[in-house]
Amino acid sequence: MKNLVILGAGTAGTTLANQVVDGLPHDWRLIVIDPSPQHLYQPGLLFLPFSRSDGARLSRPRQRTFARGVEWYKQEITGLDTRRREVRLNGRDRVSYDLLVFATGTRTSPELTPGLLGPEWGRTIHEFYTLEGARKLQKALSEFEEGRVVVNIVEMPIKCPVAPLELSFLADAFFSRRGARHRTELVFVTPLDGAFTKPVASAVLGSLLTDKGIQVVPDFSTSEVDPEARRLRSYDGRELAYDLLVTVPTHQGAAFLEGTGLGNELGFIPTEPRTLQVKGYDELFALGDATDLATSKAGSVAHFESTVLAENLLRAIAGKRLREGFDGHANCFVETGNGKALLIDFNYDTEPLPGRYPLPWLGPFTLLQQSRRNHWGKLAFERLYWHALLPGKPLPVPNQMSMRGKRPPSPALLAASGAG
C-alpha cells in the first residue's frame, strides 16, 4: 500500500481529505494526523466576546468530520524526515508517506513580543484567536466601564486578516448598546499603512472606522508591551497607552517545522502559487494557513485551494502534469456591527471591487457595501461550514474568481484609495 498523508485536520486538511478520499486508487491509503479530539469552528470566535455563550457549540468531535475511508491518527507530530519520507510522532511512532500535504495552519506566538505574556495576560491583555482567549475577553468586555480599548496587530501575516477590524466594529456596537460608547475610546493599531492590504478595500474599511469614531494608527510595528504602565511601544520609538489591549500576536507555522529547512522565517512553507506544490519537492504539497502564499489565511481560501489540490494529488498519483488552477481566490464577509456586514472577493491579481455576488447583478450579496443580507449570510455560513464545506461537497461557487457582477470602483473611491 502507498500512503497519502495529510498533516493537520483543520478546515484545510479535513476538507481536502473528504474531497480526495473517494478518488484514490485501491492501493492507496489516506492518513490524517492531528492530536486534537475536537474540530473548532474558528469564525465563531469573533462573536463570542460579545455574546453570553460559552462557545461550546463551536466545536464538534473530530471523528465525526471525516468521510469513510479517512484514517485519523490522533497523535502529535514531532518531526519530519524528507529524505526517508517519514513523519515522526510522539513516542517512537513513524509514518511513511509517498505524498505528503501540509495543512498545519498557524499558531499564535505572544511570547515573541516582550511584555505580552505575564501576570496581565488574560486580565488587561487579551486575544481572541483561541477559544480560551475569546472567553476571557468576553468577561473583560462585560466588566469594562470606561477608558481606551486598543486592538493591535503585532505583525502580518495573520489568519483571517479582517477579524481585528471586525472586532473593532463589533466593540463599537457593543459599547453603544450598553450606553458606554461615549466613555470608551476605540483605537485600531496596525503595521499596515491603512485598514487593509488592498487599497480600494482599505479605503472603504478605513472610512467605516472613521465614521464610527474608531481611531486608526497605521505603520505601527509593535516592539514590546509595558504591562505595568499599560503602553505599547513601536520600533520607531512611538508609545500608545491603553486600558484594555486586544492583541493579535505574531503568527507562525507549525513548531515541528523548525530545523527542517522547509519553512520561511516565520515557519510558513514556500509554495507554488498555482499548483500548491511545495517549492523544490515533487512529493510535498501545502494549503491553507500553512503556506507562504500572497493571499488571505482564511477558510474560503482553504476551500478554493482544496478543490485544486484534490485534483493535483490524483494527477500526481497518475503521473500526470499538475494543473495550475489556483488563482489566489479569497472572499470574506466583514462584520461591521449593528446587524450589517460587507463582502469582499478578490485574488492574486484583482483586488476587491464593488458589485454583487455570487450571481451577477442579482447577488444576493453586495460587494464592498454594507447590508443586512450580508450579515445574515455570514451567520448562515456556520451551517454551510459543517454540512457542506467541511465534508467537501461541491458548492455553487467556482474556485477561481469571476469578474461577472463586478464593476470598477467610482472615481471618488479610487481617489480615496490612492489608486486613482
PyMOL commands that set and color helices and strands:
alter all, ss='L'
color gray80, all
select helices_A, chain A and resi 11-23+42-46+48-50+56-58+62-65+110-112+131-143+163-177+181-183+199-211+255-257+288-290+299-318+372-389+411-417
alter helices_A, ss='H'
color red, helices_A
select strands_A, chain A and resi 2-7+28-33+38-40+59-61+70-73+77-81+86-89+94-96+99-102+107-108+125-126+147-153+184-189+215-217+222-226+231-234+239-241+244-248+251-252+284-286+330-337+340-346+355-359+363-367
alter strands_A, ss='S'
color yellow, strands_A
deselect
rebuild
show_as cartoon
